[in-house]
Amino acid sequence: MKSCTPFAAKLGAKICAEIAAGQSLVEVCEQPGMPDARSVRRWVAARPEFRDAYLTARALWCHAVAEDLNALADSAPAVAAAADAREGNSNAAVAALRLQIDSKKWLLSKLNPAQFGDRLATEITGKDGGPLMAAEPDRSKLALILLGMLSGGGQEPLEQPVIEHEAAEAPAEPIKLTLDPDPEPRPAIPARSLLATRQFDEDLAQREAASTREGARLRLVQLGGEDRLPRVRTRDPRGFR
């Protein structure tokens, strides 16, 4: 067993290049001058800069192996012909090639399932990539909407139309409206004046009624029918009869 080899930047870069070309870590470590696989794994765990390069090389290794699978599948007729030429079993040779291809396909599906996996993942989203289930509404906003519907006769208030118009020009001198915060109180009318005014109105009405009856009586006198009109004694507002 090889001893643990100290880390060397050039050696680590060479290992990553070989892995990116499609060789496994075991195949690289079997080459002369290379450390053992245990030392390389320790480098990955202890040195972040080498870890990033190693993970990038492993991702490139998957693509290199995928390209090798196409070459192996295309070589199936040649493998069968070679087996027949050696008077061997061509079916067994093709079956062995198929097993090699299936093994590498399985390894790729485990190392990089997003690109080489067989399982199809269906992502269901809402409109424009939004969430499928709507977020829980705000209870306070719902309460306000329901309150507005109930107060408006069970109908949801309609949005007011927006009317676009040009802004009116501001007047040269804006009009200022001022209100007297403490207007002067109106003078109170004495109660005696109210009673005198009411009495005057009543007397005036009685005089007009008496004048109307007197005019009717005079017309009857002219016609010779004075006795037909009943006499009504009225009270003089001044106290005279």
Residue frames relative to the residue before (quaternion, step in Angstrom):
aa qw qx qy qz dx dy dz
M 1.0000 0.0000 0.0000 0.0000 0.00 0.00 0.00
K 0.4461 -0.6911 0.5038 0.2638 3.52 -0.94 0.92
S 0.4708 -0.6509 0.5131 0.3024 3.57 -1.15 0.65
C 0.6333 -0.5337 0.3938 0.3988 3.56 -1.27 0.41
T 0.2781 -0.7843 0.5402 0.1255 3.54 -0.68 1.16
P 0.4692 -0.6608 0.4956 0.3124 3.61 -0.92 0.81
F 0.5669 -0.6173 0.4293 0.3366 3.55 -1.18 0.64
A 0.0171 -0.7597 0.6501 -0.0059 3.51 -1.15 0.84
A 0.5008 -0.6930 0.4272 0.2940 3.57 -0.76 1.04
K 0.6691 0.4940 -0.3123 0.4591 3.61 0.89 -0.86
L 0.6539 0.5065 -0.3139 0.4661 3.55 1.00 -0.82
G 0.6476 0.5120 -0.3236 0.4625 3.59 0.99 -0.77
A 0.6440 0.5169 -0.3255 0.4606 3.60 1.00 -0.78
K 0.6439 0.5166 -0.3230 0.4628 3.61 1.04 -0.77
I 0.6366 0.5226 -0.3274 0.4631 3.60 1.00 -0.80
C 0.6631 0.4986 -0.3088 0.4651 3.61 0.92 -0.86
A 0.6389 0.5248 -0.3304 0.4552 3.59 1.02 -0.73
E 0.6599 0.4986 -0.3105 0.4685 3.59 0.97 -0.82
I 0.6518 0.5004 -0.3223 0.4699 3.61 0.97 -0.79
A 0.6526 0.5129 -0.3210 0.4560 3.61 0.94 -0.81
A 0.6440 0.5267 -0.3262 0.4488 3.61 1.15 -0.50
G 0.6742 -0.5189 0.2946 0.4352 3.59 1.23 -0.12
Q 0.5645 0.5835 -0.4054 0.4203 3.62 1.20 0.06
S 0.4719 -0.6586 0.5058 0.2962 3.54 -1.14 0.62
L 0.6577 -0.5123 0.3666 0.4129 3.55 -1.27 0.35
V 0.6304 0.5326 -0.3388 0.4519 3.60 1.03 -0.72
E 0.6594 0.5012 -0.3138 0.4643 3.60 0.94 -0.82
V 0.6488 0.5091 -0.3248 0.4630 3.58 1.01 -0.74
C 0.6944 0.4857 -0.2839 0.4486 3.58 0.91 -0.91
E 0.6131 0.5484 -0.3568 0.4428 3.63 1.18 -0.33
Q 0.5491 0.6131 -0.4059 0.3973 3.59 1.21 -0.22
P 0.5929 -0.5839 0.4058 0.3778 3.63 -1.08 0.54
G 0.8095 0.2752 -0.2156 0.4716 3.55 -1.02 0.82
M 0.5993 0.5611 -0.3589 0.4440 3.56 1.28 0.05
P 0.4840 -0.6485 0.4869 0.3287 3.62 -1.07 0.58
D 0.5992 -0.5502 0.4204 0.4019 3.54 -1.27 0.16
A 0.6723 -0.5161 0.3531 0.3963 3.57 -1.28 0.38
R 0.6059 0.5651 -0.3595 0.4293 3.62 1.08 -0.63
S 0.6464 0.5124 -0.3163 0.4685 3.59 0.99 -0.79
V 0.6505 0.5123 -0.3223 0.4589 3.58 0.97 -0.83
R 0.6537 0.5027 -0.3218 0.4652 3.59 0.96 -0.79
R 0.6221 0.5195 -0.3454 0.4731 3.59 1.08 -0.60
W 0.6167 0.5316 -0.3489 0.4641 3.56 1.03 -0.70
V 0.6411 0.5328 -0.3233 0.4479 3.56 0.97 -0.84
A 0.7019 0.4710 -0.2679 0.4623 3.60 0.96 -0.87
A 0.7575 0.4175 -0.2120 0.4549 3.60 1.02 -0.78
R 0.7847 0.2967 -0.1490 0.5235 3.62 1.06 -0.59
P 0.3588 -0.7694 0.4858 0.2082 3.61 -0.39 1.19
E 0.6477 0.5275 -0.3418 0.4305 3.61 0.96 -0.77
F 0.6693 0.4629 -0.3009 0.4972 3.60 1.03 -0.71
R 0.5984 0.5714 -0.3636 0.4280 3.58 1.09 -0.66
D 0.6572 0.5054 -0.3195 0.4589 3.62 0.91 -0.83
A 0.6654 0.4905 -0.3060 0.4722 3.58 0.94 -0.85
Y 0.6530 0.5180 -0.3189 0.4512 3.61 0.98 -0.81
L 0.6607 0.4966 -0.3147 0.4667 3.62 0.96 -0.83
T 0.6251 0.5194 -0.3382 0.4744 3.61 1.06 -0.67
A 0.6492 0.5116 -0.3142 0.4671 3.56 1.01 -0.78
R 0.6382 0.5187 -0.3325 0.4617 3.60 1.00 -0.71
A 0.6344 0.5145 -0.3356 0.4692 3.61 1.04 -0.72
L 0.6614 0.4799 -0.3029 0.4904 3.59 1.02 -0.75
W 0.5792 0.5811 -0.3723 0.4339 3.60 1.13 -0.58
C 0.6236 0.5430 -0.3454 0.4438 3.61 1.02 -0.76
H 0.6747 0.4776 -0.3039 0.4736 3.59 0.93 -0.81
A 0.6315 0.5248 -0.3413 0.4574 3.59 1.03 -0.67
V 0.6533 0.4991 -0.3109 0.4769 3.59 1.00 -0.81
A 0.6242 0.5376 -0.3432 0.4513 3.59 1.03 -0.75
E 0.6442 0.4979 -0.3216 0.4834 3.60 1.05 -0.69
D 0.6329 0.5253 -0.3345 0.4601 3.59 1.07 -0.68
L 0.5929 0.5758 -0.3690 0.4251 3.61 1.10 -0.62
N 0.6361 0.5133 -0.3374 0.4670 3.58 0.99 -0.74
A 0.6560 0.5068 -0.3157 0.4616 3.57 0.97 -0.79
L 0.6472 0.5107 -0.3203 0.4666 3.59 1.01 -0.80
A 0.6554 0.5029 -0.3239 0.4611 3.62 0.96 -0.81
D 0.6691 0.4927 -0.3076 0.4636 3.61 1.01 -0.72
S 0.6679 0.5105 -0.3068 0.4463 3.59 1.16 -0.47
A 0.3927 0.7439 -0.4720 0.2639 3.63 1.19 0.04
P 0.6703 0.4738 -0.3411 0.4582 3.70 0.79 -0.76
A 0.6509 0.5100 -0.3270 0.4575 3.60 1.00 -0.75
V 0.6287 0.5240 -0.3377 0.4649 3.60 1.04 -0.71
A 0.6569 0.4981 -0.3125 0.4719 3.60 0.95 -0.82
A 0.6613 0.5011 -0.3145 0.4611 3.62 0.93 -0.82
A 0.6435 0.5159 -0.3234 0.4638 3.60 1.00 -0.76
A 0.6401 0.5139 -0.3279 0.4676 3.57 1.04 -0.74
D 0.6523 0.4970 -0.3178 0.4759 3.61 1.00 -0.73
A 0.6378 0.5304 -0.3371 0.4452 3.58 1.01 -0.72
R 0.7028 0.4168 -0.2656 0.5117 3.57 1.08 -0.63
E 0.4338 -0.7054 0.4359 0.3523 3.55 1.36 0.16
G 0.4175 0.6865 -0.4762 0.3572 3.50 1.02 0.92
N 0.6285 -0.5131 0.4199 0.4067 3.54 -1.33 -0.23
S 0.3082 -0.7794 0.5193 0.1672 3.56 -0.39 1.24
N 0.6191 0.5523 -0.3492 0.4357 3.59 1.05 -0.72
A 0.6525 0.5061 -0.3148 0.4679 3.57 0.98 -0.81
A 0.6406 0.5237 -0.3276 0.4560 3.58 1.02 -0.74
V 0.6650 0.4788 -0.3020 0.4872 3.59 0.98 -0.83
A 0.6304 0.5251 -0.3406 0.4591 3.62 1.00 -0.71
A 0.6426 0.5079 -0.3270 0.4714 3.60 1.02 -0.73
L 0.6377 0.5136 -0.3231 0.4744 3.57 1.06 -0.73
R 0.6384 0.5207 -0.3235 0.4654 3.57 1.03 -0.79
L 0.6403 0.5194 -0.3289 0.4605 3.60 0.99 -0.76
Q 0.6337 0.5202 -0.3278 0.4694 3.58 1.03 -0.76
I 0.6626 0.4987 -0.3056 0.4679 3.59 0.95 -0.84
D 0.6702 0.4981 -0.3059 0.4574 3.60 0.92 -0.88
S 0.6288 0.5377 -0.3420 0.4456 3.60 1.02 -0.70
K 0.6850 0.4647 -0.2913 0.4796 3.56 0.92 -0.84
K 0.6165 0.5328 -0.3490 0.4628 3.59 1.05 -0.66
W 0.6477 0.5090 -0.3212 0.4672 3.60 0.96 -0.80
L 0.6522 0.5144 -0.3173 0.4575 3.59 0.98 -0.84
L 0.6504 0.5077 -0.3201 0.4655 3.58 0.98 -0.79
S 0.6538 0.5235 -0.3187 0.4438 3.59 0.98 -0.79
K 0.6760 0.4679 -0.2986 0.4846 3.59 1.15 -0.51
L 0.6975 0.4704 -0.2804 0.4621 3.57 0.99 -0.80
N 0.7968 0.0562 -0.0103 0.6015 3.60 1.04 -0.74
P 0.0688 -0.8506 0.5202 0.0345 3.61 0.41 1.19
A 0.5833 0.6004 -0.3891 0.3846 3.62 1.08 -0.54
Q 0.7735 0.3252 -0.1725 0.5159 3.61 1.03 -0.75
F 0.8110 0.2624 -0.1125 0.5107 3.58 0.98 -0.81
G 0.4717 0.6836 -0.4463 0.3331 3.59 1.23 0.13
D 0.4715 -0.6797 0.4927 0.2700 3.55 -1.23 0.57
R 0.6185 0.5606 -0.3527 0.4227 3.59 1.13 -0.49
L 0.2620 -0.7558 0.5842 0.1372 3.54 -0.96 0.94
A 0.1725 -0.7822 0.5940 0.0747 3.55 -0.78 1.04
T 0.1675 -0.7834 0.5952 0.0640 3.54 -0.77 1.10
E 0.1660 -0.7880 0.5894 0.0648 3.53 -0.69 1.11
I 0.1507 -0.7889 0.5939 0.0466 3.54 -0.68 1.14
T 0.0305 0.7965 -0.6006 0.0631 3.53 -0.69 1.12
G 0.5810 -0.5757 0.4513 0.3568 3.50 -1.34 0.16
K 0.7796 -0.3114 0.2459 0.4845 3.53 -1.27 -0.39
D 0.8534 0.0507 -0.0843 0.5119 3.55 -1.02 0.99
G 0.6942 -0.4950 0.2764 0.4434 3.59 1.03 0.76
G 0.4496 0.6966 -0.4512 0.3302 3.58 1.23 0.22
P 0.6955 -0.4546 0.3303 0.4478 3.58 -1.27 0.01
L 0.5306 -0.6408 0.4555 0.3168 3.55 -1.11 0.72
M 0.7415 0.3028 -0.1776 0.5718 3.56 1.00 -0.85
A 0.4378 -0.6998 0.5005 0.2610 3.52 -0.83 1.01
A 0.5514 -0.6133 0.4540 0.3372 3.52 -1.12 0.69
E 0.5958 -0.5766 0.4182 0.3711 3.56 -1.16 0.61
P 0.4222 -0.7276 0.4700 0.2673 3.61 -0.68 1.02
D 0.5792 -0.5754 0.4575 0.3524 3.49 -1.30 0.47
R 0.4237 -0.7351 0.4693 0.2444 3.58 -0.62 1.11
S 0.6339 0.5308 -0.3480 0.4420 3.60 1.00 -0.68
K 0.6539 0.4948 -0.3227 0.4726 3.61 1.01 -0.77
L 0.6258 0.5296 -0.3395 0.4612 3.59 1.02 -0.73
A 0.6456 0.5205 -0.3234 0.4558 3.58 0.97 -0.83
L 0.6564 0.5020 -0.3175 0.4651 3.59 0.99 -0.78
I 0.6451 0.5153 -0.3266 0.4601 3.60 1.01 -0.78
L 0.6615 0.4963 -0.3077 0.4706 3.59 0.94 -0.87
L 0.6392 0.5215 -0.3303 0.4586 3.57 1.00 -0.77
G 0.6607 0.4984 -0.3116 0.4669 3.57 1.00 -0.77
M 0.6415 0.5159 -0.3283 0.4632 3.60 1.06 -0.71
L 0.6698 0.4922 -0.3047 0.4650 3.58 0.97 -0.82
S 0.6896 0.4674 -0.2920 0.4697 3.59 0.91 -0.78
G 0.7134 0.4314 -0.2627 0.4857 3.59 1.16 -0.44
G 0.6586 -0.5409 0.3157 0.4171 3.62 1.10 0.52
G 0.6736 -0.5197 0.2970 0.4335 3.56 1.14 0.58
Q 0.6385 0.4936 -0.3396 0.4830 3.59 1.23 0.17
E 0.4638 -0.6725 0.5027 0.2827 3.50 -0.98 0.83
P 0.4785 -0.6826 0.4557 0.3120 3.61 -0.77 0.90
L 0.4070 -0.7158 0.5222 0.2219 3.50 -0.99 0.95
E 0.5281 -0.6210 0.4725 0.3349 3.51 -1.16 0.58
Q 0.4637 -0.6765 0.4999 0.2781 3.54 -0.97 0.85
P 0.4535 -0.6854 0.4833 0.3017 3.61 -0.85 0.87
V 0.3540 -0.7176 0.5654 0.2000 3.50 -1.13 0.74
I 0.1389 -0.7937 0.5912 0.0357 3.56 -0.62 1.17
E 0.2368 -0.7814 0.5654 0.1171 3.52 -0.63 1.15
H 0.1191 0.7749 -0.6101 0.1143 3.58 -0.85 0.93
E 0.5714 -0.5879 0.4497 0.3543 3.48 -1.30 0.38
A 0.5161 -0.6457 0.4647 0.3175 3.51 -1.05 0.75
A 0.4399 -0.6988 0.5031 0.2552 3.56 -0.91 0.96
E 0.5256 -0.6334 0.4633 0.3285 3.51 -1.12 0.70
A 0.4588 -0.6844 0.4948 0.2762 3.53 -0.96 0.83
P 0.5071 -0.6461 0.4621 0.3344 3.63 -0.92 0.79
A 0.6239 -0.5603 0.3920 0.3784 3.50 -1.24 0.59
E 0.7820 0.1094 -0.0444 0.6120 3.55 0.95 -0.92
P 0.3188 -0.7703 0.5126 0.2057 3.61 -0.33 1.13
I 0.4483 -0.6847 0.5159 0.2530 3.52 -1.08 0.84
K 0.1606 -0.7891 0.5899 0.0595 3.51 -0.84 1.03
L 0.1674 -0.7707 0.6111 0.0680 3.53 -0.82 1.05
T 0.0561 -0.7977 0.6004 -0.0027 3.52 -0.78 1.07
L 0.1823 -0.7652 0.6114 0.0861 3.53 -1.05 0.79
D 0.4598 -0.6646 0.5149 0.2859 3.49 -1.03 0.86
P 0.3442 -0.7726 0.4829 0.2270 3.61 -0.41 1.08
D 0.7979 0.1631 -0.0830 0.5743 3.60 1.13 -0.56
P 0.0928 -0.8306 0.5466 0.0531 3.62 0.36 1.21
E 0.5690 -0.5953 0.4452 0.3517 3.52 -1.25 0.58
P 0.4493 -0.6952 0.4815 0.2882 3.62 -0.85 0.84
R 0.5116 -0.6380 0.4812 0.3155 3.56 -1.10 0.70
P 0.5142 -0.6434 0.4535 0.3405 3.62 -1.00 0.72
A 0.4478 -0.6960 0.4992 0.2565 3.55 -0.94 0.87
I 0.3821 -0.7103 0.5462 0.2262 3.58 -1.02 0.87
P 0.4493 -0.6954 0.4779 0.2936 3.60 -0.75 0.96
A 0.5906 -0.5917 0.4225 0.3501 3.56 -1.17 0.61
R 0.6238 0.5478 -0.3513 0.4329 3.61 1.06 -0.69
S 0.6438 0.5159 -0.3259 0.4617 3.58 1.07 -0.74
L 0.6255 0.5318 -0.3408 0.4580 3.59 1.05 -0.69
L 0.6602 0.5016 -0.3095 0.4656 3.61 0.96 -0.81
A 0.6487 0.5076 -0.3262 0.4639 3.61 0.98 -0.80
T 0.6486 0.5158 -0.3245 0.4560 3.58 0.97 -0.79
R 0.6518 0.5041 -0.3158 0.4704 3.60 0.97 -0.81
Q 0.6513 0.5129 -0.3164 0.4610 3.61 0.99 -0.81
F 0.6323 0.5324 -0.3264 0.4586 3.55 1.05 -0.79
D 0.6492 0.5174 -0.3202 0.4564 3.57 0.95 -0.81
E 0.6511 0.5072 -0.3223 0.4636 3.58 0.97 -0.80
D 0.6570 0.5027 -0.3191 0.4625 3.60 0.95 -0.83
L 0.6386 0.5257 -0.3284 0.4561 3.56 0.96 -0.78
A 0.6498 0.5109 -0.3229 0.4610 3.59 0.98 -0.78
Q 0.6529 0.5091 -0.3169 0.4628 3.58 0.98 -0.80
R 0.6399 0.5169 -0.3335 0.4605 3.60 1.00 -0.75
E 0.6530 0.5024 -0.3284 0.4619 3.57 0.92 -0.78
A 0.6448 0.5106 -0.3294 0.4636 3.60 1.00 -0.73
A 0.6554 0.5041 -0.3168 0.4648 3.59 0.97 -0.82
S 0.6438 0.5181 -0.3266 0.4586 3.57 0.99 -0.81
T 0.6383 0.5232 -0.3345 0.4549 3.59 1.02 -0.73
R 0.6731 0.4839 -0.3038 0.4696 3.61 0.92 -0.84
E 0.6376 0.5272 -0.3373 0.4492 3.58 1.02 -0.74
G 0.6436 0.5115 -0.3316 0.4628 3.57 0.99 -0.75
A 0.6411 0.5128 -0.3287 0.4669 3.59 1.03 -0.73
R 0.6454 0.5220 -0.3284 0.4508 3.59 1.00 -0.76
L 0.6456 0.5179 -0.3295 0.4543 3.56 0.98 -0.81
R 0.6378 0.5185 -0.3399 0.4570 3.58 0.97 -0.69
L 0.6510 0.5011 -0.3184 0.4729 3.58 1.05 -0.76
V 0.6102 0.5387 -0.3601 0.4558 3.60 1.05 -0.67
Q 0.6542 0.5044 -0.3239 0.4612 3.54 0.93 -0.81
L 0.7055 0.4368 -0.2640 0.4917 3.58 1.08 -0.65
G 0.5199 -0.6574 0.4076 0.3625 3.58 1.26 -0.09
G 0.6469 0.5078 -0.3410 0.4553 3.59 1.05 0.48
E 0.1324 0.8324 -0.5278 0.1048 3.53 0.90 0.92
D 0.6508 0.5420 -0.3269 0.4193 3.57 1.03 -0.74
R 0.5883 0.5966 -0.3773 0.3944 3.62 1.15 -0.37
L 0.6755 0.4954 -0.2985 0.4574 3.61 1.10 -0.52
P 0.3509 -0.7369 0.5273 0.2363 3.64 -0.60 1.00
R 0.3935 -0.7118 0.5394 0.2180 3.52 -1.07 0.89
V 0.1055 -0.7769 0.6204 0.0199 3.56 -0.91 1.03
R 0.2828 -0.7623 0.5639 0.1446 3.52 -0.66 1.15
T 0.1279 -0.7926 0.5953 0.0305 3.53 -0.78 1.06
R 0.4584 -0.6711 0.5207 0.2616 3.47 -1.22 0.59
D 0.4038 -0.7059 0.5329 0.2337 3.49 -0.85 1.08
P 0.4879 -0.6693 0.4586 0.3221 3.66 -0.78 0.91
R 0.6864 0.4849 -0.3053 0.4477 3.60 1.13 -0.53
G 0.6287 -0.5678 0.3297 0.4167 3.55 1.26 0.00
F 0.6068 0.5401 -0.3530 0.4641 3.62 1.26 0.02
R 0.3311 -0.7407 0.5523 0.1916 3.54 -1.15 0.68
